[in-house]
């Protein structure tokens, strides 16, 4: 596997995220548009379909297929789009914290060079993740509506905080290759104890709001299909919804 960014249909991607601004968009504009257009979700993992990371598969699913995805899918697609737009993006693997330490490097994130500075960019964390890029500088802070983030240091690690919560930590000097993301993606999607295999994780971020499937009144297959379509922007069949519904209780 290589990054294969030339395979991205950039016009289709920009249409998918609803970007209709100037021909040379800012990093912030594309980041914010992506987060608000493409939901975070793990439904294919729950349906045992696996998630491929080659750019053709990412484009088929997230761009032309109108679906969402999780960090590896979202940030690798986003990195390809940024590089096609002329930005310099570095792909990293981070260790989720959320109150725990020494977890495996299972989260994909990015640093991006734009406007003479380096930025942390991440469209695929879900939860309390970033909605726009923030300066990749020690003690940098970001406010977006009611949400707050801070970037700190813990030895050699850079740590992203949301309020008082440490979201994840990574070392930007550590090189990562496509094969590293394949291994991390396999762990997230196939490892029997991975939370992605046991919990329905679906979230859509709009201006100032995070909509989570778990917070919606869903008790039937019909309600699940309607909530995913109307509130979260995801189309699935009734057959798939029948398979997913029992996992909502987990």
C-alpha positions, 0 to 999 in steps of 0.5 A: 500500500502507498498513499496514492494521492493521485487517485483522489477525485479532488472535485468529488471530495470538495463536493462531498464536504460541501466546499464552495469557496475560493479555488485555494481553500484554507486549511481551516475551511477544508478541515471544518467542512470535512468534520461537518459533512462526513460523520464518524462511524464504525458500522462496517466493523460491526457488520464484519465487512472490514475497512480497507485503507487504499485510497480507492476504497476510501473514496468509494466509501466516504466520497461517492458512497456517502458514508462515514468512517473512523480515524484511519479512513477519515484522516488518510482521505483528508491527508490525500486531499490536503496534499492534492491542494498543495499542503504538506501533511504528515501522517502519525499514529497516536496512543489513545489516553482517555484516562489510560496510558501505554495503550497501542498506537491505534489512532491516526492523526495529522500534522500539516504545514500551512501559512508558515506554521505547523498545525495539528489536524484531525477530522477522525477522532469522534468524541470530543475531537477537534473540529478545526486545526490548532497550532502545533505548539506547546501550550497552544489552545483552541476555542471553537464555540463552547469547545476547548482544546489544549496541546501539551507535552509529556516527555517526548509525547505531545498530548491533545487535551479536551478540557481536563481530558487527555485525548491522545498522545504521539511523537511527531518525530516517529516516522510512519508508513502505510504498513503501520496504518494497516496494522493499526487498522487491523487491530481496531477493526479485527481484534476481538477486544477492540471496542469498535467491535462491540459498541455502535459509534456514530457521531455527526458534528454540526456547527456547535453541536455533536449528534450521537446515535446513542443519544437518540430514541432508537428502539426499532429497525425503522427508527434506526434507519431513519435516525441514521439517515435524517440526523446523522447523514448515513444510509444503510439498508434495513437488513444492515440495521437489523444486524446493528440494532442489538449492539446499540444496547452494548 
